[in-house]
């Protein structure tokens, strides 16, 4: 009984083993198909849902890319047009006001008891205006540089030093009034106090003010390069993302048309057309904004910065001219400073002032004959190459006259006519060196105003186009378009899915 039973059981096991496939092989063969069925991709409704999901993801990707690109534009306009850019202009005003204060003090001291002639009062009034202008510029620079501890410390040191300078300048003017000297160099005690004041100005106040301008300019340049590059890169990504959305929508629409034998799905067609127009508009917006940033930076800000520095240094060299007259003990030092600053503003190779006068006249004469032949460097060399025109010609003519007047004053000083040189320098009537300097300064201001107009126009255009497109801002428009397109896709797909129920 035991043997047959054992044979029967063994046969049964062998039959089961032969007919039953291995479990692992069954699972391996059925797993992809089961997963495919769970996703519903074996049916037409499932494939429509999957394609619709791809379209919605593509729309979301387009929104993210476009929103980042628009954000880069907004940041670029903010830094260049509303933060660092205005800060540079404020610090430029600060440098100018500080240097002009010292120049006016020198003019007051030069007039002596002939103060009643009117020139001294004019200088005193301008000194007060410069003081107020310096205060405003310093406060604006402090406000705009609130996030930079280094710039904040520089502004505070300037304000502290300015108070000390005012005390020394006031002391020098009181001593000068007590001396009751004729026009020309004042007594030694007045010069000694003025030296303390002017050394404080030139060594401790003007350098940090100038560095603030340079630092702000570097910030603007860095922001411009980074943001414009990001905008141009964003334009490419927006175009690619828009093409991806268009391709996904086209694929979904063709699939539905092939399965339902309908040529057009209205909802999907509207979504496709709307997103196509939005893509084109976004690409155009980014192109225009890149152009606005470039124009604001190169044709506006760069020229404003260059000419503001030229104006401030011109005012400083004018102050060196007054110091030359005021303090004969330092005449060589002030003469070298005058030449160095003149070379910074408009450079022609020369070893002394006499040679500079001659070569300057020849260079400007050649420029008038052929504006493309710019034979000089410096700030005005850069401006003449970048933006030649009547405004630049006027500045160059006034600068040449300024140097002619300087040569005349130094000749009088060399001949021992100190009083005549002082009265000539401080005179503000037509044809005098003081009048010519004012005319020169006004020409520079007009040139800066032209570039400032370009800068403001480009920033306003960028803000206007970015802030409002048709009825809403671009940020809101992108969000509404993305949500609207997703809703249209859902509506268009649902109409087809209902047919399969």
Buried (B, 14 or more C-beta within 10 A) or exposed (E): EEEEEEEEEEEEEEEEEEEEEEEEEEEEEEEEEEEEEEEBEEEBBBBBBBBBBBBBBBBBBBBBBBBBBBBBBBBBBBBBBEBBBBBBBBBBBBBBBBBBBBBBBBBBBBBBBBBEBBBBEBBBEBBEBBBEBBBBBBBBBBEBBEEBEEBBEBBEBBBEBBEBBBEBBEBBBEBBBEBEBBBBBBBEEBBEBBBBBBEBBBEBBBEBBBBBBEBBBEBBBEBBEBBBEBBBBBBEBBBBBBBBBBEBBEEBBEBBBEBBEEEEBEBBBBBBEBBBEBBEBBBEBBEBBBBBBBBBBBBBBBBBBBBBBBBBBBBBBBBBBBBBBBBBEBBEEBBEBBBEBBBBBBBBEBEEBEEBBEBBBEBBEBBEEEBEEBBBBBBBBBBBEEBBEEBBBBBBBBBBBBBBBBBEBBEBBEEEBBBBBBBBBBBBEEEBBBBBBEBBBEBBBEBBEBBBEBBEBBBBBBBEBBEEBEEEBBBEBBBEBBEBBBEBBBBBBEBBBEEEE
